[in-house]
Amino acid sequence: MAELIVSGLVRAFGDVRAVDGVDFTVADGEFLTLLGPSGCGKSTTLAAIAGLDKPDAGRISLGGRDFFNATTGTFVPPERREIGLVFQSYALWPHLTVRQNLEFPLKLRRIGRAERARRIEESLGLVEMIPYADRYPHALSGGQQQRVALARTLVYRPGLLLLDEPLSNLDAKLRERARTWLRHLQSQVGVTTVYVTHDQSEALALSDRIAVMNGGRIVQLADPRTIYDRPSDAFIADFIGSSNFLSGTVLASDNGTVRVGLGERLELSAPSPRPLAPGTAVRVSVRPEQIGVVDPSAANGANVFPAEILERTFLGAHNTLEVRAGESRFRVECRKVPENDHIHVHIPESAGIVFPQAAGH
């Protein structure tokens, strides 16, 4: 196992920079997720690490060994990188049994028969697939095929594991279970892992750290809780989870907290990650689950507003209310739906994050 370092990575296609100066380090045994919308550069970055695509600039090294270095002209082909790669499609050999699929990469590496048998048994045990060793891929479910693909990758003990949306072909229930055992498997094996997905739930559930990408760049790199609770910009707040955005104007600023006017004499206090002058147009990001429905007797408290329920949606474990307070419309999550349409809502000061209003919004 080893530390992965990616620095100054650039990959352009014509005038478009799909990857634009990407830098990150993955510690030995760490699980890092590259997360972002389609076209953000995450899969291009993974392909560069795997050696399936040659970057235009930068450096990629694993355990001190350069895989790619534009300065020295180094480019190690993928078959000599000794890394594991699992694609969205599991790419199992259909004419080989599960055991034979795992045996194939070991034969290529000239591993002896006894050692091959031992490693195959060990890898299938890790993914709980020993009873299926003599089945062919067509006789397995999607989840079972996924486990075999992972076992085949782990059987030759790669120094780095790359996963390109491996759960996307599974149904929702199976995907949720797969997250649990995949995280357990990775921590048990201790292999340095880079995972690519556009699914925020997967990223939050699996990762030690998340690198959120947009426009070919990493816009925030942090642990899952920080990414969710303290997004560094409005794009991340909107992309990760579900957020309301309340438009207003800064009325006053004091020690990292700003008071925002939302119209119709409504004011909201919230922390700001950057200093903002009075008069600045802003958007306040607030998660629906952080907004509470409160008793009218609390109407004089800070950040408490009268609101009107416009729509109620039942979602099983909770309900979503579409409400209007002054000129602002936003969503509130609650377990019990109020009987009356006119309510009071409370937005805790710590729940909101203030971002400058972007041009055109």
N, C-alpha and C positions, 0 to 999 in steps of 0.2 A: 504494500500500500504506500501511497506517496501523495505529496502536495501538488496540486495543479495550479499553475500560474498562467494567466492570460493577460497580456499587456499590449495596449495600443493597437488592438486588432481592427483591421479595416478590410472590408470586402465590398467592392463596387461592381455594379452591372450597368455599364454605360455611364450615364450621368447620375445614377441613383446609388447612394451609399447604403446598402442593406445592413452593413455593420459599420458603425462610425466611431472608431476610437474606444472600443470596449475594453475595460480593465476589471479583473476580479481574481481573487485567489480562493481556492477551495482547500481547506485544511485536510490533512490525512484523516480519513474516515468520516468526513463531513458530508451531509446531504444538502446540496445547493440546487434550487430550482430556478430556471430561467422562465419567467412568466410574462405574458403579454398578449396582445391581440394578434390576429393574423397579419403578417407582413412587418412585424416589429424587429425581426432579425434574429430571433431566438434559435430557430432551426438552422439558419445559416451559420450561426456561432457554433452550434453543436457539430455540424458537418465539418467545420474547420478543425475542431478539436479531434474529431474522428479521422481526419485525413481524407475525407471524401470530397473536399473542396479546398482549393489552395487560396489563402487570403492574399491581399495585395500588400499589406503592411502589418507590422506587429510581431509578437513572439508568443509561442505556446510551449510550455515546458511541463514535464511531469517528473517529480523526484529529481530535479536538477538536470534532466536530459531534455534537450531541445527537440520538439517535434517539428516546430516551424520557427524560423528566424529570418525575417526579411533582410536584416543587416548582413548576416553571414551567408545568405542563400541556402540555408538548411531547410529541407523538406523531407520528412520521413514518411514513406508510403504507409497506408493504413494497416497493411498486413504485418508490418514490422513495429507497430506501436504497442502491441499486446494489451489492447483495451477491449472491453466488452461493450457491445452495442445492441440494444433491443429496440426494434422499430414498432410503429403503430400496427403494421401487419407482422405477424409472428415469424413468418418466413421459415417454417419448419419444412424439412424434406418430406414430401407426402409418401414416398416409397420406402421410407425408413421408419422403424419403430421408435418409440420414445428413447429406449436404451441406445439404439443405433444413432439417433440424432445427437445424443450427448457424446457418443464415442467418436464421431467424425472429427471434431476439432482436436481431440486428443491424439488421434492417429496422425493428423497433419503435423503435430508437434512431436511425433515419434515417442510418445509415452508408452512404456511397456504394458503388456496385457494385464498383469496383476494390479498395477497402479491405476490403469484405466478403470478396471472393475471397482476398485476402492473409491475412486473419485466420483464415479457415476452413482454409486450407492449413496455416498455422502451428499451429493448435490440433489438427488431426487428426494432424499430424506428432508433436506432443508425446505423444499417446497411441497412436501407431503404427497409425492407422486410415485412412490415405490410400487404400490399395487398396479399402476398403469404402465409399468416399464415395457411391457411387450405389446402394447396397443399402438396402432397407427394414428397419426394426427386426426384423420377424418372421424375416428371413433371417440374423440375427446370434445368436451364443450369448449367454448371460447375462453373461459377462465382457466381451464386445465391446459389448453394450448399456451396460454400466457405464462403459466408456471413452468412449462417445459422450456419455453424460449428463455426464461430467466435462468433456469438450471443449466441449459446448454451454454449460456454466457459465463456463468460462475464456475463451471466445471474445470476450465483451464486457468482459473485463478488470475483474472486480469488485475492490473494495478489501478484501473479506473473503469467505472461503470457508467455508460451513457444511455439514457432512457428517453426515447422520443415519443411522447404521448402514448405509452404502452397500454393505458386503460381505456382509451377512447372508443374501442370497439365493444366494450362491455355494457350491459344494461345498467341502469342506475343503482339497483340493489347490489348487484355483483361488484360494481365499481367501488361502492362504499366498503364492502368487505375486503376487496383487494387492496385498498389503501392500507388497511390495518396490517395485513400480513406482509405487504411489501415493506412497510416501515420497520416492522419487526425483523424481517429477513435482512434488511440492509444494516441494521444496528447489530444483528447477530454476527454477520459476516465481517462488518467493519470496513467495507470497501468504500473508497472515495467515490461519490456519486454526483453526476450532473443530470438533472431531470428537466425535460422541456414540456411545458403544457400551457394551454390558454385557460384551463379550468382553475379558478381561484380557490375552490374548495380543496382540490387535490394539493395545491401548493401550500395552503395553510395547514393541512393535516399532516403532510409528509416532511416538510422541510425543516432543517436547522436554520437556514437562512434563505431568503428569496431575493432574487435580482429582478426587479420589474423593468421591462424594456419597452421603449416606445421610440419609433423613428430611428431604429438602429443603435440606440444608446441605452445605457442603464440609467434610469431616472431615480431609482432608490434601491439600496442594498441593505437589508436589515433582517432581523428575526421576524417571524410571522406576526407576533403580537404588535410589534412596533409598526410594521407595514399596515396593519389593520387599524390600530388605534391612533397612529400619528403619521398618516400619509404626508409626504413632503410636498405634494402639489395636488391640484384639483383633478388632474387626470387619474392619479392613483386612487384618490378618494372615490372617484366615480367607478373605476374599473374593479377595485377590490371591494367585494360586498355590495351593499345597496346604500346609497346616500341621497339625502335631500340636499338641495342647494338653494339657500335663501339669499336673494339679492338685496343689497342695501348699501349704505354709505357710512363710513367711519365718522362718528361724532366726537370721540375722544379716545386717547390711547394712554395707558399707564402701566409700566412694568410688565410688558408682555401680554397685557389684556386690553382688548379694545371694546368700545361700546358702539354698536352698529344700529343705525336707524333703519327699520324695515318698512317705514311708511305708516300712516294713520296712527301716529304717536306710539308705535310699538318699538321697543328697544331691546336689544339682545347683547349681553356681555359674553365674550368668548376669548380663548387664548389665540394669539397670533404668533406663528413661528418667525415672523419678520416684523420690523417696525413699520407702521403705516400712519401716514399723516391724516389729520381730519380732512374730510371731503373726498377721500379715496373711495372709489367704487369697488365693492368687494362682493364675494360669494362666501357664505358660511355653510360649511359641510357638516351635516348632522345625520347620524345613523338612525333609521326609524325605530330600532329597538331601544334607543337611549332616550326617547321622548316618552314622558309619562303623562297619563291622564290623571288629573288631581281634583280634589274636592274644591268647589267654588270658594270655600272659606280661605283657601290659599291664594286667592286671586291677587292679593297685594304683594306677593313674594317676588323675588328677582327672577327674571326670565320666565314668568308665568303669563300666558296670554289666553284671552277668550277665543274660541275657535268654533267653527261649524263643520259638522260631519257631512261630507258630500257623498261618500260611498263607503260601503262596508264589504269586505271580502273575507270569507272563511277559508283558512288554509290548514285546517286540522289542528296542529299544535298551537297555532296562534291566529289572530285575526289582524288584517291590515285595514286601517282607516285612512281614507283620503280626506284631508281636512283643509279648511281655509281659515287663516288668521290674518286679518287685514288684507293686504295685497298678496300675501304669500300662500301658496298651496304646497302641502307636503304630506308625506305618509307617516303614520304612527303604527307601531306594532303593539298589540295588547292581548292578554289572555281572555278577558271578558269585555264584550262590546257594551258601551254605555247605552242606556235606553233612550236618552234624549239626544237630539241632534246638536244641541248647544252645550259645549263642554269647555273645560279649561285644561290647557296642556302646559307641562313644565319641561323646559330644555335646560338640563344642568349646565353650568358654565363650562365645566371640563369636557362636555360632550361635543361642543362645536369647535371647528377649526376654520380660521379666517384666511381666505386667499384673495389676492388682488383680482379684480374682474379682468378677464382676458379680452382683448379686442375682438369684437364681433359677437360677444355673448351678452 
